[in-house]
Amino acid sequence: MDYSTPLYWLDFGNTQTTGQAVLGTIPKKIKQPASQIYETVASLKVITRFVKYARVKETDSGPSCSLAEALSKQDLFINSTLAQLGCDILWKMFRNGMIEHNGLFLNLETLKVNPIGV
């Protein structure tokens, strides 16, 4: 594998009750098959196109989900819900060979999931 090999990056991030999962592509463009039925795109935005990490303050980001302390400060199902929804994007891509949404924003307090269209 070299720098010209296309890669997919599925990023997960969360706070106590909200989070996102975003599937992006690296490098920016991946050759797509021609289609007269569907509009194809050569790239999917990565998480850094949606979130400016320089603007996130350490106090706002919450504890890391890898720390035991974090488990007491996160809602019980935030990580597992994000994992299920994010992996469903991969499943649809593998099963159908295409996706209409490459990410989502989740809010467990309101029970809302907002998709990110390709």
Summary of the structure (lengths in Angstrom):
residues: 118
radius of gyration: 16.0
end to end distance: 26.4
largest distance: 52.1
contacts: 281
relative contact order: 0.22
helix: 28%
strand: 25%
